Amino acid sequence: MAKMMDATAPIGFIDSGVGGLTVVREALRQLPHENVMFLGDQARLPYGPRPAAQVRSFTWQMVNYLRAQHIKALVIACNTATAAAWRDVQAQLDIPVIGVIVPGARAAVKVTTAGRIGVVATEGTVASGAYDAAIHQQNSALTVHSMAAPKFVSLVESNEYKSDLARRVVADTLAPLAAEHPDTVIMGCTHYPLLRPFIQAALGDDVTLIDPGRETVVELATVLDYLGLANRGDHDGDRSFYTTASPTMFADIASDWLGLDDLHAQHVNIEGQPDHFVPDAELNGAVDKTPESGQSKTLVVASKNPGKVREFVDFFAPRGITVRSLADFDDLHTVNETGTTFLENARLKAHGYSEALGLPVIADDSGLMVDALDGAPGVLSARYAGDHNDAANNAKMLANLAGVPTERRTAHFHTTLVWVDPERPHDDVEVDGEVNGRITVIPAGDNGFGYDPFFYIPEQGQTMAEMSPAEKNRFSHRGNALRELAKLMDAQPERFGMPDAKERTNNGSDPRMNEDLEEE
């Protein structure tokens, strides 16, 4: 039974990342007068491979944060969290709590014509059997084929969901399900509707796709109306967006998905929230403490490049470190790279931005070094031809290599990382990473940038631009540098203001570097 409250109070939506915004988009369309509050736990993404008990704890922390904001209803806009925590949360709260699994299952049962339903979801959702149970509870005679799609969420979170890479990954992943000839398929993760065109193409136009988010909002509207909680206002509601990771990266993706030009996101730290139910009275004061309050470790990446920043987020989030980028700070003067070596430039950026922000900063300087060109382009890699133009840089490199035989076109990519912490002013951390290869004559691959299409790694039989993001992460110079950094962080955690590895494991943070595209 819902407690008495103002119908103008906000509806809370929670998700492990940004995928739940597909549900919010439906809410804005179907319930435009409602006030909406969304929280995405991107810092601890992915949820899919985590134990159910840990997902339940993370879910309660999100729930309790929004409860402190006096929401009138809660939508768990994450299939993994719904499978792990929905029944527990629903039983404890006195406001409506709606998950995404039952509405999606109900819709699939209603529209199937041949009785063959497919479910594409995260590992955690598939392992829970939640969709199978919900479908068979309504009709035990139906056949259900469930499969995990562990790469789909990362395609969406990295803003690659419209790319040719996404098309290929979706087609390859869904081939086994297509062979089962389902007539109806549930997109069992709130990230997946962003890949809908590719999913439809992979399964065939005769397959009906079910978006549980849409069905969830239909159920939400019915419940609010029944309980007298529907907002009957005559203007669009307020929208508030919170993320545990970079608000700028979140806003870039969210504004595109939702079509909101003035979307603003706020960073929050929810790790201090209770990871279980507590009475309303105990929520007073249990509100956000931002990283600047000293309650968690915040690290600034000296870059505005979303792709590069995402690599650092993927690496540091499992270690309990919140990553922010230079794009998160206004009126910040650019530190010029005037050094003659990678180390000098990385030091300049790390120290310059750390002094300006008063926060720990990690900076990198990277480049291509071709042996036949005496190490050029080197530190001038980004502006080898005079400006930041990939085509011009590659053309100049190829012209300078004209006539050089294949066996002498050896080269390597190099990265230097420098970590500077104002609390440890004389203890900079510096690591390097390299990957060896050779320069081809003809470019190959569409997944890279810069010199990647011409940088061939013989052991892999591919150029860097032919590799998937996961493969590139395993072999790249930056990936190798981060692995060296990981060794130092595990061996000397005090240098990074972190607990030791055992304590991080007990707290649910995985100290390993992500080595594959992962799921929700």
C-alpha positions in Angstrom: 0.0 0.0 0.0 1.5 3.4 -1.0 1.8 5.9 1.7 0.1 9.3 1.4 2.2 11.7 -0.5 2.1 14.6 -3.0 1.3 13.5 -6.5 3.9 16.0 -7.7 6.7 14.1 -6.0 9.2 12.7 -8.5 9.4 9.1 -9.8 12.8 7.5 -9.2 14.5 5.5 -11.9 17.7 3.5 -11.2 20.1 1.6 -13.4 23.6 0.2 -13.5 24.6 2.7 -16.2 22.8 4.7 -18.9 20.6 2.0 -20.4 17.8 2.8 -18.0 17.4 6.0 -19.9 15.5 4.0 -22.5 12.9 3.6 -19.9 13.0 7.2 -18.9 12.6 8.1 -22.6 9.3 6.1 -22.6 8.3 7.9 -19.4 8.9 11.3 -20.9 6.7 10.3 -23.9 3.9 8.5 -22.0 3.9 10.6 -18.8 5.2 14.1 -19.8 3.8 15.8 -16.7 5.6 13.6 -14.2 8.8 14.8 -12.4 11.6 12.3 -13.1 14.8 11.6 -11.1 17.3 9.1 -12.6 20.4 7.6 -11.0 22.9 5.6 -13.0 25.7 3.7 -11.2 28.2 3.9 -14.0 31.2 3.9 -11.7 30.4 0.2 -10.7 29.3 -1.0 -14.2 29.0 -3.8 -15.2 26.5 -5.4 -12.9 25.9 -8.5 -15.1 28.9 -10.7 -14.0 28.6 -9.7 -10.3 27.2 -12.0 -7.6 23.5 -11.5 -7.0 24.1 -10.5 -3.4 26.5 -7.7 -4.4 24.0 -6.4 -7.1 21.4 -6.4 -4.3 23.6 -4.3 -2.1 24.4 -1.8 -4.9 20.7 -1.6 -5.7 19.8 -0.8 -2.2 22.4 2.0 -2.1 20.8 3.6 -5.2 17.3 3.0 -3.8 18.2 4.7 -0.4 19.7 7.7 -2.2 16.5 8.3 -4.1 14.3 7.6 -1.1 16.1 10.4 0.7 14.9 12.7 -2.2 11.3 11.7 -1.4 10.3 9.9 -4.5 6.7 8.7 -4.8 7.4 5.6 -6.9 10.5 3.6 -8.0 11.3 1.9 -11.3 14.2 -0.5 -11.2 15.2 0.2 -14.8 17.8 -2.5 -14.9 17.1 -6.2 -15.7 20.1 -7.5 -13.6 19.0 -5.4 -10.6 15.4 -6.4 -11.1 16.3 -10.1 -11.0 18.5 -9.7 -7.9 16.6 -7.2 -5.8 13.1 -6.3 -7.0 11.2 -8.6 -4.7 13.2 -7.6 -1.7 12.8 -3.9 -2.4 9.1 -4.2 -3.2 8.5 -6.0 0.0 10.2 -3.4 2.1 9.0 -0.1 0.7 5.6 1.5 1.1 5.7 3.1 -2.4 5.1 1.4 -5.7 8.2 -0.5 -6.9 8.2 -1.7 -10.5 10.8 -3.9 -12.2 11.3 -4.4 -15.9 11.1 -8.2 -16.1 7.5 -9.1 -15.4 6.1 -6.4 -17.8 8.4 -7.6 -20.6 7.5 -11.2 -20.1 3.8 -10.5 -20.0 4.0 -8.6 -23.3 6.0 -11.5 -25.0 3.4 -14.1 -23.9 0.7 -11.9 -25.3 2.1 -11.4 -28.8 3.9 -14.7 -29.5 2.3 -16.6 -32.4 4.4 -19.8 -32.5 5.1 -20.2 -28.8 8.9 -19.7 -29.3 10.2 -16.8 -27.2 13.8 -15.7 -27.2 15.5 -13.7 -24.4 18.7 -11.7 -24.9 20.0 -10.4 -21.6 23.1 -10.1 -19.4 24.8 -13.0 -17.8 23.3 -12.2 -14.4 19.8 -12.0 -15.7 20.1 -15.2 -17.8 21.6 -17.0 -14.8 18.8 -15.9 -12.5 16.2 -17.6 -14.8 13.9 -14.7 -14.0 12.5 -14.3 -17.5 12.0 -18.0 -17.9 10.1 -18.1 -14.6 8.0 -15.1 -15.4 7.0 -16.4 -18.9 6.2 -19.9 -17.7 4.2 -18.6 -14.8 1.8 -17.2 -17.4 2.0 -20.1 -19.9 4.0 -23.2 -19.1 3.7 -24.6 -22.6 5.8 -21.9 -24.2 9.4 -22.6 -25.3 12.0 -20.1 -24.1 15.6 -19.7 -25.4 17.7 -17.4 -23.3 21.2 -16.2 -24.2 23.7 -13.8 -22.7 25.0 -10.9 -24.9 28.0 -9.8 -22.8 29.3 -7.2 -25.3 26.1 -5.2 -25.9 26.2 -2.9 -22.9 29.8 -1.7 -23.5 28.8 -0.9 -27.1 26.1 1.4 -25.7 28.1 2.8 -22.8 31.0 3.7 -25.1 28.5 5.5 -27.5 29.3 2.9 -30.3 25.8 1.7 -30.6 25.4 3.1 -34.2 28.7 1.9 -35.5 29.6 -0.8 -37.9 31.4 -2.5 -35.1 28.1 -2.7 -33.2 26.4 -4.2 -36.3 29.0 -6.9 -36.6 29.1 -7.8 -32.9 25.3 -8.0 -32.7 25.1 -10.2 -35.8 27.8 -12.6 -34.6 26.3 -12.7 -31.0 22.7 -13.4 -32.1 23.5 -16.0 -34.8 22.9 -19.0 -32.4 19.5 -17.5 -31.2 18.4 -16.8 -34.8 19.1 -20.5 -35.6 16.4 -21.4 -33.0 13.8 -19.5 -35.0 12.0 -17.6 -32.2 9.0 -15.6 -33.3 9.3 -13.1 -30.4 12.4 -11.9 -28.7 12.7 -9.9 -25.4 15.5 -7.3 -25.3 16.2 -8.2 -21.7 18.5 -5.3 -20.8 17.5 -1.7 -20.9 20.7 -0.9 -22.9 19.6 -3.1 -25.8 16.8 -1.1 -27.4 19.5 1.3 -28.5 20.8 -1.5 -30.7 17.3 -2.4 -32.0 18.0 -1.8 -35.7 20.9 -4.2 -35.6 19.1 -6.7 -33.4 16.1 -6.7 -35.8 18.4 -7.2 -38.8 20.2 -10.1 -37.2 17.0 -11.9 -36.2 14.9 -11.1 -39.2 12.0 -8.8 -39.9 9.4 -11.4 -39.0 10.6 -11.5 -35.4 8.7 -9.3 -32.9 11.0 -7.5 -30.6 9.8 -6.7 -27.1 11.1 -3.6 -25.2 10.4 -4.2 -21.5 11.0 -0.5 -20.8 8.0 0.5 -22.8 5.8 -2.1 -21.1 7.1 -1.1 -17.7 6.0 2.5 -18.2 2.5 1.4 -19.3 2.3 -0.5 -16.0 3.7 2.4 -14.0 1.1 4.7 -15.5 -1.7 2.3 -14.5 -0.4 1.9 -10.9 0.0 5.7 -10.4 -3.5 6.3 -11.7 -5.0 3.6 -9.5 -3.3 4.9 -6.4 -4.2 8.6 -7.1 -0.5 9.4 -7.6 -0.6 10.6 -11.2 0.6 14.1 -11.7 -2.2 16.0 -13.4 -0.2 19.2 -14.1 -0.4 21.1 -17.3 3.3 21.5 -18.1 6.3 19.2 -18.6 7.8 17.8 -15.4 11.2 18.5 -14.0 14.0 16.1 -14.9 17.0 15.4 -12.6 19.9 13.2 -13.6 22.6 11.7 -11.4 25.6 9.5 -12.1 28.3 8.0 -10.0 30.8 8.5 -12.8 31.6 11.4 -15.2 28.6 13.8 -15.5 29.9 15.2 -18.7 30.2 11.8 -20.4 26.8 10.9 -19.0 25.2 14.1 -20.3 26.7 13.7 -23.8 25.0 10.3 -24.2 21.8 11.1 -22.4 21.1 14.4 -24.3 21.5 12.5 -27.6 19.2 9.6 -26.5 16.5 11.8 -24.9 16.7 14.8 -27.3 17.2 17.3 -24.4 19.6 20.0 -25.5 19.9 21.5 -22.0 20.4 18.3 -20.0 22.6 18.7 -16.9 23.9 15.7 -14.9 25.3 15.8 -11.4 27.9 13.5 -9.9 27.0 11.7 -6.7 28.8 9.3 -4.4 26.4 6.6 -3.1 29.0 4.3 -1.5 28.1 5.7 2.0 24.5 4.8 1.6 23.0 1.8 3.5 23.2 -1.4 1.4 20.0 -2.7 2.9 16.6 -1.4 3.9 16.5 1.3 6.7 13.4 3.1 8.0 12.7 6.6 6.5 13.8 8.3 9.7 17.3 6.9 9.3 17.6 8.3 5.8 17.7 11.9 7.2 21.2 13.1 6.5 22.0 10.0 4.4 22.6 12.1 1.4 25.3 12.4 -1.1 28.9 13.3 -0.3 30.7 14.3 -3.4 34.2 13.2 -4.0 35.5 16.6 -3.0 34.3 16.0 0.5 37.0 13.4 0.9 34.7 10.4 1.2 36.0 8.6 -1.9 39.0 8.8 -4.2 38.6 11.0 -7.2 41.0 11.0 -10.1 41.0 13.4 -13.0 42.1 12.2 -16.4 44.0 14.9 -18.3 41.9 14.6 -21.4 38.5 15.5 -22.9 38.6 12.6 -25.4 35.5 10.5 -24.5 37.1 7.3 -25.8 40.3 7.7 -23.9 38.4 8.7 -20.7 36.2 5.6 -21.0 39.4 3.4 -21.0 40.4 5.0 -17.7 36.9 4.7 -16.3 36.8 1.0 -17.2 40.2 0.5 -15.4 39.6 2.5 -12.3 35.9 2.0 -11.5 36.4 -1.6 -10.3 39.0 -0.2 -7.9 36.5 2.1 -6.3 38.0 5.3 -7.9 35.7 7.9 -9.4 37.1 9.2 -12.7 36.4 12.7 -14.0 37.7 14.3 -17.1 38.9 17.9 -18.0 35.5 18.4 -19.6 33.9 18.3 -16.1 35.6 21.6 -15.1 34.8 25.1 -16.4 37.4 27.8 -17.1 40.3 25.5 -16.9 43.4 26.8 -18.8 45.0 24.4 -21.2 48.4 23.1 -20.3 50.6 23.2 -23.4 52.7 20.2 -24.3 56.1 21.8 -24.8 58.3 18.8 -23.8 60.6 17.0 -26.1 59.8 13.5 -24.7 56.6 11.6 -23.8 57.6 11.7 -20.1 58.1 15.5 -20.1 54.7 16.1 -21.7 52.9 13.7 -19.4 54.6 15.4 -16.3 53.6 18.9 -17.6 50.0 17.9 -17.9 49.7 15.9 -14.7 51.4 18.6 -12.5 49.7 21.5 -14.3 46.2 20.2 -13.9 46.7 18.8 -10.4 47.9 22.2 -9.2 44.9 24.0 -10.9 42.3 21.6 -9.5 43.9 20.5 -6.2 43.0 16.8 -7.1 45.0 13.7 -8.2 45.5 13.7 -11.9 46.7 11.1 -14.3 48.1 12.2 -17.7 49.5 10.3 -20.6 51.5 11.2 -23.7 51.5 8.7 -26.5 52.8 8.4 -30.0 54.1 6.3 -32.9 57.8 5.7 -33.3 59.0 4.4 -36.7 62.5 2.9 -36.7 63.2 3.8 -40.4 62.3 7.5 -39.6 64.6 7.7 -36.6 61.7 7.5 -34.1 59.5 10.0 -35.9 56.7 11.1 -35.6 57.3 10.5 -31.8 56.0 13.3 -29.6 54.7 15.1 -32.7 52.5 12.2 -33.7 49.2 14.1 -33.4 50.5 17.1 -35.4 53.1 15.4 -37.6 51.8 17.2 -40.7 51.4 20.5 -38.9 48.0 20.1 -37.4 45.7 17.5 -35.8 44.7 15.8 -39.1 44.9 12.0 -39.3 44.8 11.8 -43.1 47.6 14.4 -43.5 49.7 12.7 -40.8 49.4 9.3 -42.4 50.1 10.7 -45.9 53.3 12.3 -44.6 54.4 9.1 -42.9 53.8 7.0 -46.0 55.6 9.5 -48.2 58.6 9.5 -45.9 58.6 5.7 -46.0 58.4 5.4 -49.8 60.8 2.8 -51.0 61.4 1.3 -47.5 61.0 -2.5 -47.7 58.5 -4.3 -45.5 61.1 -5.8 -43.2 62.5 -2.4 -42.4 59.1 -0.7 -41.7 59.2 -1.7 -38.0 57.6 0.6 -35.5 56.1 0.8 -32.0 53.4 2.7 -30.2 54.6 4.2 -26.8 52.6 5.5 -23.9 53.9 7.2 -20.7 51.5 7.6 -17.8 52.1 10.0 -14.9 50.0 10.0 -11.7 50.3 13.1 -9.5 48.6 13.5 -6.1 48.8 16.8 -4.3 48.7 14.9 -1.0 52.0 13.1 -2.0 53.9 16.0 -3.7 57.2 14.2 -4.1 55.9 10.7 -5.0 54.8 10.8 -8.7 54.0 7.5 -10.3 55.4 7.0 -13.8 54.9 3.9 -16.0 55.4 3.1 -19.7 53.7 0.8 -22.2 54.6 -0.2 -25.7 53.3 -2.4 -28.5 55.5 -3.5 -31.5 54.4 -3.8 -35.1 55.2 -2.6 -38.6 53.7 0.0 -41.0 51.7 -1.3 -43.9 51.3 0.3 -47.3 47.5 -0.1 -47.5 45.2 0.8 -44.5 42.9 -1.8 -43.1 40.1 -1.7 -40.5 37.6 0.9 -39.4 37.7 0.6 -35.6 40.7 2.8 -34.9 41.9 6.3 -35.4 45.2 8.1 -36.1 47.8 5.7 -37.4 45.9 2.5 -36.3 44.8 1.4 -39.9 48.5 1.3 -40.9 49.9 -0.3 -37.7 50.1 -4.1 -38.2 50.8 -6.5 -35.4 52.2 -9.7 -36.9 51.4 -11.9 -33.9 47.7 -11.0 -34.3 47.6 -10.8 -38.1 45.7 -7.5 -37.9 46.1 -3.8 -37.8 45.1 -2.0 -34.7 42.1 -0.7 -36.6 40.9 -4.2 -37.3 40.7 -5.1 -33.7 37.7 -4.9 -31.5 37.9 -2.5 -28.5 38.5 -5.5 -26.2 41.3 -6.9 -28.4 42.9 -3.5 -28.7 42.8 -3.1 -24.9 44.7 -6.4 -24.5 47.5 -5.5 -26.9 47.6 -1.7 -27.0 50.4 0.5 -25.6 48.0 2.2 -23.2 46.6 -1.1 -22.1 50.1 -2.4 -21.3 50.9 0.8 -19.4 47.7 0.4 -17.3 48.7 -3.2 -16.6 52.0 -1.9 -15.2 50.1 0.6 -13.2 47.9 -2.2 -11.8 50.9 -4.0 -10.5 52.0 -1.0 -8.6 48.6 -0.3 -7.2 48.3 -3.9 -5.9 51.8 -3.9 -4.5 51.8 -0.3 -3.1 48.2 0.7 -2.5 49.2 3.4 0.0 50.9 5.4 -2.7 47.4 5.8 -4.4 45.4 6.4 -1.2 43.7 3.0 -1.5 43.0 0.1 0.8 45.0 -3.1 0.1 43.8 -5.6 -2.4 42.2 -7.9 0.3 40.1 -5.1 1.6 39.0 -4.0 -1.9 37.9 -7.6 -2.6 35.9 -7.7 0.6 34.2 -4.4 -0.4 33.2 -5.9 -3.7 35.7 -4.0 -6.0 37.5 -6.2 -8.4 41.1 -5.1 -8.7 41.6 -6.7 -12.1 41.6 -4.6 -15.2 38.6 -5.2 -17.5 39.9 -7.1 -20.5 36.8 -7.5 -22.5 33.6 -5.7 -23.4 31.3 -6.5 -20.5 27.7 -6.3 -19.8 25.2 -4.5 -17.6 
